[in-house]
């Protein structure tokens, strides 16, 4: 769907306006409209109070009703609708202690983070711009609304968001805004691991990687190897490329990502020193040890030729015990009088044999080999 069609005469906005409530599209959707970028979510600011919003629409969620935000669900799309508000004192460098609902949209916009996110859009696509957001979009600048020191002391996560927008959009961070980030970067310690992880992962997935080194202003990320960041959609590969060395694996304990991803990254980093990528048997052993996908990522990070790895996969050469044409049950119940740990030992020996010669991976050759091993 075209941007214009997505925003023009938006049904939620239209309903609010038709019922007498001053309302605008606000934030990222307006910014992305101006920049001609894909629009994913639409946020709406309105003079309607939460209960008035809920009465207007059949399906809503109280996602942040205490701060004036209701999610309206219409035509299988979610719209965050927030009452014009003024925020009281912030607590824990993250959220306001409470909010006051107001009627003045200009006062509401005053509390927002960056000028490029502080533009409003009417239902006929007219842009209302109190803080030079259009100018800063054109000049490709990230600048806070008002005093950057105040903005970051209110919500320390905004510092990470500034870097994230820089990397996503290819914008420079305004000098005073950057100076304030350097001054207050220590406040990030007050922010939850979950929110930091979200911003960090969005940042390293950004398009303009020439700005990624800005993350090193934060102690949590200062030792990461951002110059090695691989421009790839695979999250494991991106994270492994900037973690780079075992010492930096401490970051994984902080990040709130799933255990499978953490395990893969640990396997890759702990085997990044692998040098026998031209030795077929050694390569198979590595594939067996850390998994085929993780082994491929080690080779990609080392920037070596993948021909041998690819040929092993293409020819379906056995890598794991499960690839053998003989099983533990065959050893235990049919041809051989073996049991317990000895079964596993023989299967390991058979796997080593077929690593050397994949043609031996057939029941006849494996039976002969197993016989010779059990009668030693």
Buried (B, 14 or more C-beta within 10 A) or exposed (E): EEBEEBBEEBBBBEBBBEBEBBBBBBBBBBBBBBBEBEBEEBBBBBBBBBEBBBEBBEEBBEEBBEBBBBBBBBEEEEBBBBBBBBBEEBEEBBBBEEBEBBEEBEEBBBBBBBBBBBBBBBBEBEBBBBBBBBEBBEEBBBBBBBEBBEBBBBBBBBBBBBBBBBBBBBBBBBEEBBEBBEBBBEBBEEBEEEBBBBBBBBBBBBEEBEBBBBBBBBEBBEBBEBEEBBEEEEBBBBBBBBBBEEEBBEBBEEBEBEEEBBBBBBBBBBBBEBEEBEEBEBBBBBBBEBBBBBBBBBBBBEEBEEEBBEEBEEEEBBBEBEBBBBBBEBBBEEBBEBEEEBBEEBBEEBBEBBBEEBEBBEEEBBBEBBEEBBEE
